Amino acid sequence: MKFKLADLNYDYAGLEPHIDKQTMEIHHTKHHNGYVNKLNAALEGHDDLAHLTIEDLLLGLNDLPADLQTPVRNNGGGHYNHTLFWESLTPGGKPLSSRFKDLLVKQFETVEGFKEAFKKAALTRFGSGWAWLILEDKQLKIVSTPNQDTPLKAGVTPLLGLDVWEHAYYLNYQNKRDAYIDAFWQVVDWDKVESRYNKA
């Protein structure tokens, strides 16, 4: 399989003022596209893997040839993470349903409690990485991962991810990662997050 950079479901300016057009365009066409190109280059000559999806590759990372594990982890992870990130965003955001709100409250006591815990995971991720809301053992949990690592593994479903690499926010927010995290909630598509939960 030759992996491709998918178009976004909104214009690069569609998430303004929360995420600016220039950041979105660079992030999508340069950073994400770079991961896709490097992943395809790494997989060249491995026709036996051509039928695998990105999820298959990442779930079976330890079974890949040794020379492929690092490039697939980094570039395949970058492709998977960014795809999930873009699909989780929408202009103006979409509100929490009462059902999913109840699920968050059950696990984190309040929606604000959830957001505070998520923000802490994003702020305390040293250097580059991601903060995640995941479903594991039928429970909602918050984790963070370094670089382009993904929480995707057997029995774990990533529901929502926030990119906290500096390239995701530095043009508009400079070193104010906390302001970028707060702005993120304004463009989250909770319908998409809940649909991932339902499929799991």
C-alpha positions as CSV (number, residue, x, y, z in Angstrom):
1,M,0.0,0.0,0.0
2,K,1.2,3.5,-0.9
3,F,0.2,5.8,1.8
4,K,-1.3,9.2,0.8
5,L,-1.8,12.5,2.5
6,A,-5.6,13.0,2.8
7,D,-7.2,16.4,2.2
8,L,-8.6,18.1,5.2
9,N,-12.4,18.4,5.6
10,Y,-12.0,22.2,6.1
11,D,-9.9,25.0,4.7
12,Y,-6.6,25.8,6.3
13,A,-8.2,29.0,7.6
14,G,-11.2,27.2,8.9
15,L,-10.0,26.8,12.5
16,E,-9.1,30.5,12.9
17,P,-8.6,32.3,15.2
18,H,-7.8,29.2,17.4
19,I,-5.4,27.7,15.0
20,D,-4.1,30.0,12.3
21,K,-4.0,29.3,8.5
22,Q,-0.3,29.5,8.1
23,T,0.4,27.0,10.9
24,M,-2.3,24.6,9.4
25,E,-0.9,24.8,5.9
26,I,2.7,24.2,7.0
27,H,1.7,21.5,9.5
28,H,-0.3,19.6,6.9
29,T,1.7,20.0,3.7
30,K,5.2,20.0,5.2
31,H,5.2,18.1,8.5
32,H,2.5,15.5,7.9
33,N,3.3,15.1,4.2
34,G,7.0,14.6,5.2
35,Y,6.0,11.6,7.4
36,V,4.0,10.1,4.6
37,N,6.8,10.4,2.1
38,K,9.4,9.0,4.5
39,L,7.1,6.1,5.4
40,N,6.6,5.2,1.7
41,A,10.3,5.4,1.1
42,A,11.1,3.1,4.0
43,L,8.6,0.6,2.8
44,E,9.9,0.5,-0.8
45,G,11.0,-3.1,-1.7
46,H,8.9,-4.6,1.0
47,D,6.1,-5.8,-1.2
48,D,5.1,-8.4,1.4
49,L,3.9,-5.5,3.6
50,A,1.9,-3.7,0.9
51,H,-1.5,-5.1,2.0
52,L,-1.1,-3.7,5.6
53,T,-2.9,-0.7,6.9
54,I,-1.2,1.9,9.0
55,E,-2.8,0.4,12.1
56,D,-1.5,-3.1,11.1
57,L,2.0,-1.7,10.8
58,L,2.0,0.0,14.1
59,L,0.3,-2.8,16.0
60,G,2.8,-5.3,14.5
61,L,5.8,-3.0,14.9
62,N,7.9,-5.6,16.8
63,D,7.3,-8.1,14.0
64,L,8.7,-5.9,11.3
65,P,12.2,-6.3,10.0
66,A,14.7,-4.6,12.3
67,D,15.6,-1.9,9.8
68,L,11.9,-0.9,9.4
69,Q,10.9,-0.6,13.0
70,T,12.3,2.8,13.7
71,P,11.2,4.5,10.5
72,V,7.7,3.0,10.8
73,R,7.5,3.9,14.5
74,N,8.5,7.5,13.7
75,N,6.9,8.2,10.3
76,G,4.1,5.7,10.5
77,G,3.3,7.1,13.9
78,G,3.4,10.6,12.6
79,H,1.0,9.7,9.8
80,Y,-1.4,7.9,12.1
81,N,-1.3,10.6,14.8
82,H,-1.8,13.5,12.4
83,T,-4.7,11.8,10.5
84,L,-6.5,11.3,13.8
85,F,-5.8,14.8,14.9
86,W,-7.1,16.5,11.7
87,E,-10.2,14.3,11.8
88,S,-10.9,15.4,15.4
89,L,-11.1,19.1,14.5
90,T,-13.8,21.1,12.8
91,P,-14.6,24.8,12.4
92,G,-16.4,26.1,15.5
93,G,-16.2,22.7,17.1
94,K,-19.1,20.3,17.8
95,P,-20.4,20.0,21.4
96,L,-20.4,17.1,23.7
97,S,-23.5,14.9,23.6
98,S,-25.2,14.4,26.9
99,R,-24.1,10.7,26.7
100,F,-20.4,11.3,26.2
101,K,-20.5,14.1,28.8
102,D,-21.9,11.6,31.3
103,L,-19.0,9.2,30.4
104,L,-16.4,11.9,31.1
105,V,-18.1,12.9,34.3
106,K,-18.2,9.3,35.5
107,Q,-14.5,8.9,35.0
108,F,-13.2,12.4,35.8
109,E,-16.0,13.8,38.1
110,T,-16.6,16.9,35.9
111,V,-15.9,17.9,32.3
112,E,-13.6,20.6,33.6
113,G,-11.8,18.0,35.6
114,F,-11.3,16.0,32.5
115,K,-10.0,19.1,30.6
116,E,-7.6,19.9,33.5
117,A,-6.2,16.4,33.6
118,F,-5.8,16.4,29.8
119,K,-4.1,19.8,29.9
120,K,-1.7,18.6,32.6
121,A,-0.7,15.6,30.4
122,A,-0.2,18.0,27.5
123,L,1.8,20.6,29.5
124,T,4.0,18.1,31.3
125,R,5.0,16.2,28.1
126,F,8.6,17.2,28.0
127,G,9.8,18.3,24.6
128,S,7.7,17.0,21.7
129,G,4.8,14.6,21.8
130,W,1.1,14.1,22.2
131,A,-1.7,14.1,24.8
132,W,-4.4,11.5,24.4
133,L,-7.9,10.5,25.6
134,I,-8.0,6.7,25.1
135,L,-10.3,3.8,25.8
136,E,-8.6,1.0,27.6
137,D,-10.4,-1.9,29.3
138,K,-13.7,-0.1,28.7
139,Q,-12.4,2.9,30.7
140,L,-11.6,6.4,29.5
141,K,-8.0,7.3,30.4
142,I,-5.6,10.2,29.7
143,V,-2.0,9.4,28.6
144,S,0.8,11.2,26.8
145,T,3.4,9.9,24.4
146,P,6.8,11.2,23.2
147,N,7.7,12.2,19.7
148,Q,5.4,10.4,17.2
149,D,4.7,7.4,19.4
150,T,1.1,6.4,19.5
151,P,-0.9,4.7,22.3
152,L,-2.4,2.4,19.6
153,K,-1.9,-1.1,20.8
154,A,-3.9,-4.2,21.5
155,G,-7.0,-3.3,23.5
156,V,-6.4,0.4,23.4
157,T,-8.3,2.8,21.2
158,P,-7.1,6.4,20.8
159,L,-10.2,8.7,20.9
160,L,-8.7,12.2,20.8
161,G,-5.1,13.4,20.4
162,L,-3.5,16.8,20.8
163,D,-0.2,17.5,19.0
164,V,2.1,19.4,21.4
165,W,5.1,19.6,19.1
166,E,6.2,23.2,18.8
167,H,5.4,23.3,15.0
168,A,1.8,22.8,15.9
169,Y,1.4,26.1,17.7
170,Y,4.6,28.2,17.8
171,L,3.7,30.7,15.0
172,N,0.6,31.9,16.8
173,Y,1.3,31.1,20.5
174,Q,5.1,31.1,20.7
175,N,6.0,29.4,24.0
176,K,2.5,29.6,25.4
177,R,1.5,25.9,25.1
178,D,-1.2,26.4,27.7
179,A,-3.0,29.0,25.6
180,Y,-2.8,26.6,22.6
181,I,-4.3,23.8,24.7
182,D,-7.2,26.1,25.8
183,A,-7.9,27.1,22.2
184,F,-7.9,23.5,21.1
185,W,-11.2,22.8,22.9
186,Q,-12.9,25.4,20.7
187,V,-12.4,23.3,17.6
188,V,-12.8,19.7,18.8
189,D,-15.4,17.6,16.9
190,W,-16.9,15.6,19.8
191,D,-19.2,13.8,17.3
192,K,-16.0,12.2,15.8
193,V,-14.6,11.4,19.2
194,E,-17.8,9.7,20.3
195,S,-18.0,7.7,17.0
196,R,-14.5,6.2,17.8
197,Y,-15.8,5.3,21.2
198,N,-18.9,3.6,19.7
199,K,-16.8,1.6,17.2
200,A,-14.6,0.4,19.9
